[in-house]
Amino acid sequence: MPLPKRVLVDANFLIAWQGKGVDRDTDARISHLVDRLDKVKARLVIPTPAIAEYLVGADLAGVQAINALSAKAFVVIGSFDYKAAFELSVIDRGAKNAGDKRDGVNVAWQKLKIDRQIVAIARAHGCDLIISEDQGVHANALRVGIVACTIADLELPDSARQRPIEFAETSTAAARQPKRKITIAPG
């Protein structure tokens, strides 16, 4: 898939991007995407509902991380503004006119509204891709013609495909030596 010009991310992406303890592949996928977006002057849209969700579990460092992110030229904070409110009304009206305001989604109404707000912000900003771990966001994105994927669906760069192999040596002299790491290419 070609790199989209505008990508919206959710709170789970922010947590993985800014958090500690994520696995190597997740970190590599996120870093690779962010580097590529920055390099081609694409936009990474962070919706304000996702920021709010991220900050609930964050401390002062989380606030500082959001401030640092928003200072980057390729990062756009996507507010729920008039344009997004209009897009949300189109999404809601479509579901209501189809005879089911929940549009077949069986989740709490408040969660459904937040999922739709995030998708409406994506539409208002002209996003081609939404990265979210939330299936409700995926379902709403699909309904309005925006591609959605998870972090695991992102490209894993070749550099992350190489894994170190540790060899344990058995002799007494070798036991005093540190373990050697050897990196091999896949294939």
HUGI-V386342 format. One record per pair of residues at least 12 apart in sequence whose C-alpha atoms are under 10 Angstrom apart, sorted by sequence separation. I is the first residue (numbers start at 1). J is the second residue. If there is no record, write none. Layout:
BEGIN
i=I j=J
i=I j=J
END
This chain:
BEGIN
i=17 j=29
i=51 j=63
i=54 j=66
i=91 j=103
i=118 j=130
i=129 j=141
i=137 j=149
i=138 j=150
i=167 j=179
i=168 j=180
i=13 j=26
i=17 j=30
i=128 j=141
i=135 j=148
i=166 j=179
i=167 j=180
i=16 j=30
i=17 j=31
i=134 j=148
i=135 j=149
i=165 j=179
i=166 j=180
i=167 j=181
i=51 j=66
i=133 j=148
i=134 j=149
i=135 j=150
i=165 j=180
i=166 j=181
i=167 j=182
i=14 j=30
i=129 j=145
i=130 j=146
i=131 j=147
i=132 j=148
i=133 j=149
i=134 j=150
i=164 j=180
i=165 j=181
i=166 j=182
i=13 j=30
i=17 j=34
i=119 j=136
i=128 j=145
i=129 j=146
i=130 j=147
i=131 j=148
i=132 j=149
i=133 j=150
i=164 j=181
i=165 j=182
i=166 j=183
i=119 j=137
i=123 j=141
i=128 j=146
i=129 j=147
i=130 j=148
i=131 j=149
i=132 j=150
i=133 j=151
i=163 j=181
i=164 j=182
i=165 j=183
i=115 j=134
i=118 j=137
i=119 j=138
i=122 j=141
i=127 j=146
i=128 j=147
i=129 j=148
i=130 j=149
i=131 j=150
i=132 j=151
i=133 j=152
i=163 j=182
i=164 j=183
i=165 j=184
i=46 j=66
i=115 j=135
i=116 j=136
i=117 j=137
i=119 j=139
i=120 j=140
i=126 j=146
i=127 j=147
i=128 j=148
i=129 j=149
i=130 j=150
i=131 j=151
i=162 j=182
i=163 j=183
i=164 j=184
i=92 j=113
i=115 j=136
i=116 j=137
i=119 j=140
i=120 j=141
i=123 j=144
i=131 j=152
i=162 j=183
i=163 j=184
i=164 j=185
i=114 j=136
i=115 j=137
i=118 j=140
i=119 j=141
i=123 j=145
i=131 j=153
i=162 j=184
i=163 j=185
i=46 j=69
i=113 j=136
i=114 j=137
i=115 j=138
i=116 j=139
i=117 j=140
i=118 j=141
i=119 j=142
i=123 j=146
i=131 j=154
i=161 j=184
i=162 j=185
i=163 j=186
i=46 j=70
i=92 j=116
i=112 j=136
i=115 j=139
i=116 j=140
i=119 j=143
i=120 j=144
i=122 j=146
i=161 j=185
i=162 j=186
i=44 j=69
i=45 j=70
i=88 j=113
i=91 j=116
i=111 j=136
i=112 j=137
i=115 j=140
i=116 j=141
i=119 j=144
i=160 j=185
i=161 j=186
i=162 j=187
i=7 j=33
i=51 j=77
i=91 j=117
i=111 j=137
i=115 j=141
i=159 j=185
i=161 j=187
i=51 j=78
i=89 j=116
i=119 j=146
i=158 j=185
i=44 j=72
i=50 j=78
i=88 j=116
i=89 j=117
i=91 j=119
i=112 j=140
i=158 j=186
i=44 j=73
i=45 j=74
i=46 j=75
i=47 j=76
i=48 j=77
i=49 j=78
i=87 j=116
i=88 j=117
i=91 j=120
i=107 j=136
i=119 j=148
i=3 j=33
i=7 j=37
i=43 j=73
i=44 j=74
i=45 j=75
i=46 j=76
i=47 j=77
i=48 j=78
i=49 j=79
i=87 j=117
i=88 j=118
i=90 j=120
i=105 j=135
i=106 j=136
i=6 j=37
i=42 j=73
i=43 j=74
i=44 j=75
i=45 j=76
i=46 j=77
i=47 j=78
i=48 j=79
i=49 j=80
i=88 j=119
i=89 j=120
i=105 j=136
i=5 j=37
i=14 j=46
i=41 j=73
i=42 j=74
i=43 j=75
i=44 j=76
i=45 j=77
i=46 j=78
i=47 j=79
i=48 j=80
i=84 j=116
i=85 j=117
i=87 j=119
i=88 j=120
i=3 j=36
i=4 j=37
i=13 j=46
i=41 j=74
i=42 j=75
i=43 j=76
i=44 j=77
i=45 j=78
i=46 j=79
i=47 j=80
i=84 j=117
i=87 j=120
i=88 j=121
i=3 j=37
i=38 j=72
i=40 j=74
i=41 j=75
i=44 j=78
i=45 j=79
i=84 j=118
i=86 j=120
i=87 j=121
i=105 j=139
i=5 j=40
i=6 j=41
i=7 j=42
i=8 j=43
i=9 j=44
i=10 j=45
i=11 j=46
i=15 j=50
i=38 j=73
i=39 j=74
i=84 j=119
i=85 j=120
i=86 j=121
i=87 j=122
i=88 j=123
i=104 j=139
i=105 j=140
i=4 j=40
i=5 j=41
i=6 j=42
i=7 j=43
i=8 j=44
i=9 j=45
i=10 j=46
i=11 j=47
i=14 j=50
i=15 j=51
i=18 j=54
i=38 j=74
i=84 j=120
i=85 j=121
i=87 j=123
i=88 j=124
i=103 j=139
i=3 j=40
i=5 j=42
i=6 j=43
i=7 j=44
i=8 j=45
i=9 j=46
i=10 j=47
i=11 j=48
i=13 j=50
i=14 j=51
i=37 j=74
i=38 j=75
i=80 j=117
i=83 j=120
i=84 j=121
i=86 j=123
i=87 j=124
i=103 j=140
i=4 j=42
i=5 j=43
i=6 j=44
i=7 j=45
i=8 j=46
i=9 j=47
i=10 j=48
i=11 j=49
i=12 j=50
i=15 j=53
i=37 j=75
i=79 j=117
i=80 j=118
i=83 j=121
i=84 j=122
i=86 j=124
i=3 j=42
i=4 j=43
i=5 j=44
i=6 j=45
i=7 j=46
i=8 j=47
i=10 j=49
i=11 j=50
i=14 j=53
i=15 j=54
i=19 j=58
i=79 j=118
i=81 j=120
i=84 j=123
i=85 j=124
i=4 j=44
i=10 j=50
i=11 j=51
i=14 j=54
i=15 j=55
i=34 j=74
i=78 j=118
i=80 j=120
i=81 j=121
i=83 j=123
i=84 j=124
i=103 j=143
i=9 j=50
i=10 j=51
i=11 j=52
i=12 j=53
i=13 j=54
i=14 j=55
i=34 j=75
i=80 j=121
i=83 j=124
i=84 j=125
i=9 j=51
i=11 j=53
i=12 j=54
i=15 j=57
i=78 j=120
i=79 j=121
i=80 j=122
i=82 j=124
i=83 j=125
i=10 j=53
i=11 j=54
i=15 j=58
i=18 j=61
i=19 j=62
i=78 j=121
i=81 j=124
i=10 j=54
i=11 j=55
i=18 j=62
i=77 j=121
i=78 j=122
i=80 j=124
i=79 j=124
i=78 j=124
i=79 j=125
i=15 j=62
i=18 j=65
i=78 j=125
i=14 j=62
i=18 j=66
i=77 j=125
i=95 j=143
i=76 j=125
i=91 j=140
i=94 j=143
i=91 j=141
i=94 j=144
i=14 j=65
i=18 j=69
i=14 j=66
i=91 j=143
i=91 j=144
i=90 j=144
i=87 j=144
i=50 j=114
i=49 j=114
i=50 j=115
i=49 j=115
i=8 j=75
i=6 j=74
i=7 j=75
i=8 j=76
i=49 j=117
i=50 j=118
i=6 j=75
i=7 j=76
i=8 j=77
i=48 j=117
i=49 j=118
i=6 j=76
i=8 j=78
i=47 j=117
i=48 j=118
i=47 j=118
i=46 j=118
i=47 j=119
i=49 j=121
i=47 j=120
i=48 j=121
i=47 j=121
i=46 j=121
i=47 j=122
i=45 j=121
i=46 j=122
i=45 j=122
i=47 j=125
i=45 j=125
i=45 j=126
i=43 j=125
i=45 j=127
i=44 j=127
i=43 j=127
i=44 j=129
i=45 j=130
i=44 j=130
i=10 j=115
i=10 j=118
i=9 j=118
i=8 j=118
i=8 j=119
i=8 j=121
i=9 j=122
i=8 j=122
i=7 j=122
i=8 j=123
i=6 j=122
i=8 j=125
i=7 j=125
i=8 j=126
i=13 j=131
i=33 j=151
i=6 j=125
i=7 j=126
i=8 j=127
i=12 j=131
i=13 j=132
i=6 j=126
i=7 j=127
i=8 j=128
i=9 j=129
i=10 j=130
i=11 j=131
i=12 j=132
i=13 j=133
i=5 j=126
i=6 j=127
i=7 j=128
i=8 j=129
i=9 j=130
i=10 j=131
i=11 j=132
i=12 j=133
i=30 j=151
i=33 j=154
i=5 j=127
i=6 j=128
i=7 j=129
i=8 j=130
i=9 j=131
i=10 j=132
i=11 j=133
i=12 j=134
i=29 j=151
i=30 j=152
i=32 j=154
i=33 j=155
i=4 j=127
i=5 j=128
i=6 j=129
i=7 j=130
i=8 j=131
i=9 j=132
i=10 j=133
i=11 j=134
i=29 j=152
i=32 j=155
i=33 j=156
i=4 j=128
i=5 j=129
i=6 j=130
i=7 j=131
i=8 j=132
i=9 j=133
i=10 j=134
i=27 j=151
i=29 j=153
i=30 j=154
i=32 j=156
i=33 j=157
i=3 j=128
i=4 j=129
i=26 j=151
i=29 j=154
i=30 j=155
i=31 j=156
i=32 j=157
i=3 j=129
i=25 j=151
i=26 j=152
i=28 j=154
i=29 j=155
i=30 j=156
i=31 j=157
i=10 j=137
i=25 j=152
i=26 j=153
i=28 j=155
i=29 j=156
i=30 j=157
i=32 j=159
i=26 j=154
i=28 j=156
i=29 j=157
i=32 j=160
i=25 j=154
i=26 j=155
i=27 j=156
i=28 j=157
i=25 j=155
i=26 j=156
i=28 j=158
i=25 j=156
i=28 j=159
i=29 j=160
i=25 j=157
i=28 j=160
i=27 j=160
i=28 j=161
i=26 j=160
i=16 j=151
i=25 j=160
i=24 j=160
i=25 j=161
i=13 j=150
i=24 j=161
i=12 j=150
i=13 j=151
i=9 j=148
i=12 j=151
i=7 j=147
i=8 j=148
i=9 j=149
i=10 j=150
i=7 j=148
i=9 j=150
i=9 j=151
i=1 j=154
i=1 j=155
END
